[in-house]
Each structure stands twice: as C-alpha cells, then as structure tokens.
C-alpha cells in the first residue's frame, strides 16, 4: 500500500468539528493518502487553565508531522488567554500568510465578479509582534518591528508564489510616506528584489489609497504583499468583497512547518446545527495538498468543489433564490462535492496544480556589505508632570554638560521645545533629544554619565533609544515641527 503522509488535525470549537469532518470526508473520497493525528486545542484547553490553549503533547505531533490542518477555535472572553493563532505562527515560524480571495460569479453574489486576488501577508513582525508597554501613567506604546531578513523572505515568497501560479503582477502596500524607516525598509526591499523577476509586473501603493482601490476595483490587483497589520485587515476585506469570508482558505507557511485553515472563526451561534459552510477549510486543505506535493488530488478536490458551487448546491450563507438550486447542510454539501469527484466545472475556470514549491526563500542579507554604524546621540524619555516644556528644557540644558547638546524635546511626537506652541496637547512623557555638540560620535560612557546626572537630578526616565547614523546617514525620525 502507498505510504500515507502524516498530518496533524485539530477539530477546534463551534462549527469547527462539523466543517473538519466534512473536509476530511471529501479528502478521503478524493483518495488523499493521509495519516491523521488528532490533537485537542482551543476553548476546552484554555478553560482547563492552560493560557496558551494547546498542550505540550500537541506540539510534539506538530513537530513530527510539520503540517497542521486546523479548524477555527473559540478564544474565551476575558483576559489572560493568549491568541493561539499568533502563538502557533510564532512557535512554528510561519512567516507567510497566503489568502486567495476569488469571486465565483454569477453563482455567489459579489459586486466584483472578476476579482481574483491573493493577499500575501507578512505573519511574524510589525505591531502584530505584540510588544507593548505602559511607559508612564499617560502613555502606552507598541513596537513596530520590521526586519530586513523578514522583508526579504516575504517579498521573495510573494514573487515566487506569483511565478509558480502564473500570476502577472505583484503589488506592494506600505505607509512609507509616514513610517519612512519601518515601512520604508519593506518598500526598499521590494524594490531591490523585484528586478530578479523581470517576467512579473510590479507596483507599489501607499496602503490607504491602495486599500481604497482594492475595495473598489479589486480586479486590477493580482498578488498583493504587505506588512502584517495591513494584511490582517485587508485580507478580511478582500475575502468579504469576493463573496463571503466563509469561502476563503488560508495557508501559513514557514521554512519547516505549515498550517492551513479557513479565515473565518468558530461561529458558535451556528454550531451543531449542520448549517456551516465547510468551503473555507476545504480550500485551505486544497493548499495543504499542493504543499504536500499532491497536485492531482488538490485539483480533483478543487474542481469538484467548483462544480458543486456552479451546480447551485449552496449552504445557507451563500444561498439565494436566483443563484442556487438547493439549500444544503454541511454534511450534504460534503456529499455533493464527493459525488462530483473527477468532474470539472463547466462555466467557472477549472484549476490545475504543479506540485509543491521547490524554491528556497532564504534571506540573502548575509551577503550584503556591512553598514558603518555610528552612535551620535540619544532620545531620553522622561516621565515628568511638574511644569511646562520650557521649564523642563531649562533644567535639561544644564544637565547636558559638555558631552551633549539638548537638540529638542517632543511630546506625543510633536516638538514642544525650543519654540513649541502653547496649544499642543501634552501627556506626561517627554522625548528629550541629546546629541554630540560637534555632531560626531558619542560613547557609552558619555551616555551613562548623562543618565546618571539626570537620575540624580530627580528625573524619572522611562527608556532611551540610541540615535545612530548608518553609512553617515541619520537613521532616526525627526519629530513633527523639528
Ligand atoms: P466568525 O468568523 O466565527 O463568525 C462571524 C459570522 O460569520 C458567523 O456568525 C456566521 O454568521 C458567519 N460565518 C462564519 N463562518 C461561517 C461558515 N463557515 N459558514 C457559515 N457562516 C459562517 O467570527 P466571530 O463571531 O467574530 O468569532 C467567533 C469566535 O471565533 C471568537 O471566539 C473568535 O475569537 C474566534 N475566531 C477564531 C479564528 C481562528 O481560529 N482562526 C479566527 C477568527 C475568529
């Protein structure tokens, strides 16, 4: 007997078990030789007091099989529970989130009948890394982390995906007119890597107008790559305007591991009523079959599903009098797909797949010339509520000493000293920029001296950031008004 491929499966919560049973039934009927290891995750595990929602034994299965087909789970209300999705992505290094958003007009209602967009979302970095602080009584902060190796990996993945799937264009969305260093790096890496793919058209949009265009004329986009938070929001928008969030599957890909799921949640109100649409999870499973190098079976399942949709056999969420012939439950929908195994859609375009990706998307940053780094000052963040910006400026000028010059103070990113506006709303934390008076390098010892003087003068410092030049160019932002 042919060897079976082991995968790890979690049936999840709410509608999860029903849509997983439907999906596994279809995969079996398609002849997918899978050896299923089931693990328990989600609500029951959380409520047993495990704040991660997954038991240590489940990780062993995931490490062994390296492939995870996951139904949605319910995160219990209230604090103290970590998002299992974010945990899984991070622990397994799943850096790319791929979400195809396709219209199935005229069989599923949509305003955008020609839409066929794949969102490639960076999955590990950005504000989504969730590194947050309450810095003072007034101020909370979230760190937006964007790394060069992280950008290189996701941008290269997007181009490789486009090439492998005969896509014509890759678009990059960032907000680099504002976040010049973080989103600027993402855009810069996109511009560096794009010329390696001369067969693929490329373009960049600022995310706000790009998002508006995506919602208005999605048919003008093909593959769109973006940092984590924009990708999180816009992939839901894209899936919804294609027809329904209930139809979209998602692949989370890493160098060693991969996870496949529906993009929707556990819809608890619809659970245990044989109502839910299993299509999102099934299309996630199709991506898993491609990943497992079972392209023919992936195409069999996908085409049988397209034929079912085209035949008007629809679950309640996409059922309409005009477009549908039969309203069915979860089980009956799965039986209808299984009964069409081997058939091709007649009106919707049939799909074919070409096997698992053989490419590597490893970072090439190690081969770059080393940049020369020079520390030229610090931003010292002080919590202070005892007076005006001018009063604070006066005190700090005296503490700067011969090693530093107080260049400016900002509050909430707006310059308030010297020469601030009295109307600026201020909170209790002040960013005080000290730089070398002659414009050259500063030493660690000089910084320690400054911190010591400020601390002894009774100031409460929240944190400091060093200000550096790389290859002689300033690599820190100015404040508004500076
Ligand atoms: P949801 O996606 O579960 O459901 C929203 C609504 O969409 C449902 O009420 C239902 O009307 C419809 N819907 C969703 N999937 C459907 C399907 N397959 N068939 C038919 N209709 C469907 O979003 P929610 O209600 O905000 O979240 C419910 C729970 O799911 C929460 O606990 C949330 O944390 C969790 N969640 C989990 C995941 C995941 O595990 N990947 C993702 C998102 C939300």
Boltz pocket constraint, residues with backbone or C-beta under 6 A from the ligand:
constraints:
  - pocket:
      binder: B
      contacts: [[A, 15], [A, 19], [A, 71], [A, 72], [A, 73], [A, 74], [A, 75], [A, 76], [A, 85], [A, 245], [A, 246], [A, 261], [A, 262], [A, 263], [A, 264], [A, 265], [A, 266], [A, 267], [A, 268], [A, 269], [A, 270], [A, 275], [A, 276], [A, 277], [A, 278], [A, 279], [A, 280], [A, 317]]
      max_distance: 6.0
